[in-house]
Amino acid sequence: MTRFFSNYTAHVIKIDLEKCVGCKKCYNTCHVDVIRWDEKSKRPFPKYPEECATCNWCEIVCPVKCIEVIPRNPWRMPEPYPKEEYPLSYVEK
């Protein structure tokens, strides 16, 4: 089941909870504390999507690729650095 977390002004953070293996890599890498951890379900959830820095590190470090961050900026932004172009040394295996 894919959950969509958003509000009318926030970025969209999609998390496929069925694919999630509960490794906490997204939770541990989120430097703005948007990705929180639910101890009961042992799964991540975005607490404040509107505060997401859209760095996409949660998406990059996920070993099963169950997270997708979709920026919702009110103004046109330049294209982000393509995720597949990040140096492998930045991405945990």
Secondary structure, 3 states (H helix, E strand, C coil): CEEEECCCCCCEEEEECCCCCCCCHHHHHCCCCCEEEECCCCEEEECCHHHCCCCCHHHHHCCCCCEEEECCCCCCCCCCCCHHHCCHHHCCC
